[in-house]
Amino acid sequence: MSITAGSLYRDTGNFLRHQLVTIVLMSLLTSFITVLIGHALTPGADQLSMLTDGSRGSGTSLLEMVQNMSPDQQRILLRASAAGTFASLVGNTLLLGGMLTLIPMVSAGQRVSALRAIGTSAASLPRLLLLVFIMTLVVQLGFMVLVVPGVLLAVVLALAPIVLSAEKVGIFASMRLSMRLVWGHLKLVAPAVALWLLAKIVVLLLASSLTVLPANVASVVLNALSNLISAIMIIYLYRLYMLLR
């Protein structure tokens, strides 16, 4: 049986429609956890946020802003950057683990809540966290070289978390298997990954229109929207993987 993008989009839409409330709640929950971890690991972030907002208002560039900071403020900025990266990794891993648990359980006819899906995935979260970290590092290195290698790496590694969860193989074995599977079906994976990356960029651009909301609330909303986009992508890729198997 041939696999078409149209059938995958329909299957994804059907699953999303039937599990919309659960997926939205999971997106909000993981977004809240991400923002909470980032805030907890960055004491003094409120002061730094006021400083950066004032610098934007005065037209100061980012480099000038950093140069004008005191050593303490520079340390807070570095800590905030590291905390934000770690919080994002944890949030993405929780969302990924929850979705990779939710999809097969729902397909088996079970009723699953967002909390139960994330809780059930707890045993696989450490390996998923390490895989997400390695994938993020590799893709970011690809983007640092040129944009095209970064996009290509994001495409060929897209199925790695699903392989890791479904096949119970090692981290690097799942990455190798993902490359082999995706390379033979680039026409099905590459457009979906490109749309996902484009949607993520649009969400980042929306940040400037949410200045009326408190910073933490805006962060939760934007992260939740980004998580929802990622959840849709996970459904699409999981369905593709099941058909390839």
N, C-alpha and C positions, 0 to 999 in steps of 0.2 A: 504494500500500500504506500503510495507516494504521500509525502508530508508537504502541505502547503501553508504558507504564511497566513492565508485567509482562515483556514480551519483552526490554526493556533490562536489567532486573534479572537475568533468566536468562542473557543473553549475558555480562553482567559476571561473574556467578558462575562460569560455565563457563571464561572466560578466567583468572580468579583461581585456580580449582582447578588448571588445567593449568600455570600459571606461578607457583604459590605460592612455591616455594623461591627463584626468581630475584627476585621482588618483595620478599620478606622480606629477602633479602640486600641488595637495593638500599636498602630502608628503613633497615636497620642501618648500611650504609656511609655514606649521606648524613647520618644522625643522628650518627655518629661524627665526620664532617667538621665538622658544625655545632658540636658541643661543642668540638672541637679548635681551631677558629678562634676561638670565643668565649673559650676559656681563653688562647690565645696572645696575643690582643689586649688582655687585661685582666690585666696584672701587678698583684699585690696583691689579686686576687679572693678568694683563700682567707681572707685577713684580714677582708675585708668580709663574706664569708659567715658567719664566726664571729660577727661583730658583729651581723648581722641575726638570726641564730639566737638569740643571747642576748637581743636586744630582744624577739623573739616570746615567748620563755620568760618574760620579766618583764612581759608584757602591754603593752609600750610601743607606741603607734601609729606608723605609718609616718612621719607628719609630725614627731612628736616625735623619732623616731630620726634623721631627717635633720637636724633642728635641733641635736641633740646631737653630731653628727659634727664632726670637725675639718675645716678646708678641704681637707686632703689626702684625707681619707676621702670628702668630697663629690665631689672630682674623680675619685676611683676609681669612685664610684657612677655618675657621669655617663658615664665612659669604659666602664664595664661595660654600661650600658644601650645605648649606641651600638654597642658590640661585639656585644652579643646580637642587636640588630636586624640588623646587617650579616651576622652568621653565619647567622641565620635566613633571610635573603634568599638567601644563597649556597646553603644547604642545600635550600631549597624549589626553587630554580632547577635544581640538579643533579638532584633527584628528578623534576621536571617534564620536563627534557630527556631524562633516561634513559627515563622512561615513554613519552614521545612518540616515542622511537626504538624502544623495545622492541615496542610494539603493532603498528606496521606491519610490522616485520621478522618477528615471529612469525606474523602473518597471512599473510605471503608464504612461510611454510614454513621459515624459517631458525631455527637454534638459536642463541640469544643469551644470553650471560651478563650479569650486572649490570654488571661492569666494561666489557664491550664496548659495552653500550647507552649508558652514560654517556660513554665515550670517543668513540663515533661521533657523539654529539650536541654535541661540543665546539665545532664551528663556529657553531652556533646559540645557544650559551649567552649570549654578550654581549647579543644582542637580547632573549632571554628574560629575562635579569636586569633589563634596563631596563623591560621590560613588567611584570614582577612588582613592581618598585619602584613604578611609576606606579599599577598596580592597587591595591596595598596602601595607598598614600597616599590615593587617591581613596576607597576603602572606609572607611578609618579616619576621614577627614574626614566621611563620611556618618554614621558611628557617633557622632562628636562632636556633630553637629547633633541627631540623634535616632536611635534604633535602627533604625526602619523604613527610612530612606534608605540606611543602611549595608547592610542585608540586601538591599534592592532592587538596589543597585549590585553587590553580590557575585553576585547572580543573573544580571543582564544581561551582566556581563563574564566569566561563567564559561567561555565558549567561546573567548575571545580568544587564549589561548596555543595552542590547537589550531589555530585559523585561521592564526595566525602561522607555525606549524610546517608545516602542510599546504599552505597557499596561497602561501607565500613573499611575503606582502604586508608593508606597513609596520606599525609598532606601532599608530598611531592608526587606520589602515584596518582592522586586525584587531579593534580595540575597537568601531568602528562596525558592522562586519559581525556581530560577536557580539551587539551590542544588537538588531540587526534580526532575527537568527535566533531569539534567545531570546525576544524579545517575542511572536513568533508561536507559541511553544511553552512558555509559562510553566508549564503544568500538568505538563510533563515535567521541567523544570529546577528550579523553585522548591522542590518537596518534597525533591529530592535534595540541594540546597544547604543547606536547613534541617536535614536529618539530619546532614550533614557538619559544620555549625557546632555542632550539639548534641553530636555525638560528640567534637569538639575540646574543648568545655567539660567533658565527662565526664573526658577525659584530664587536663585541668588539675586537676580535683578529686581525681584519683588521686595527685597529687603528695604529698599529706599522708600517704598510706598507705605511701609508699616511704622513710620516714625511716630505716629500718633499713639501707638501702644507702648506700654512699658517695655523696656529692653528684654526682660525675662519672658514676658508673655509673647512678644514678637518672635523670640527665639524658639519657643515651644511650638508656635503656629507654623513657622517656616520649616522647622525640623520635621514636624508631623506631616506636612505636605510633601516634603522630600522623601520621607519614609513611605508614604502612600504610593508614590511613584515607584520606589524601589520594590515595594510589595507586589505591584502589578508586574514588574519585570521578573520577579522571582516566580510568579505563577506561570508566566509565559515560558520561561526556561525549564521549569519543572515539567510542564506538559510536553515540551519538546524532548526532554531527556527520556521520559517514559515511553514516548513513541519510538525513539531511537533504540531503546532497549528491546 
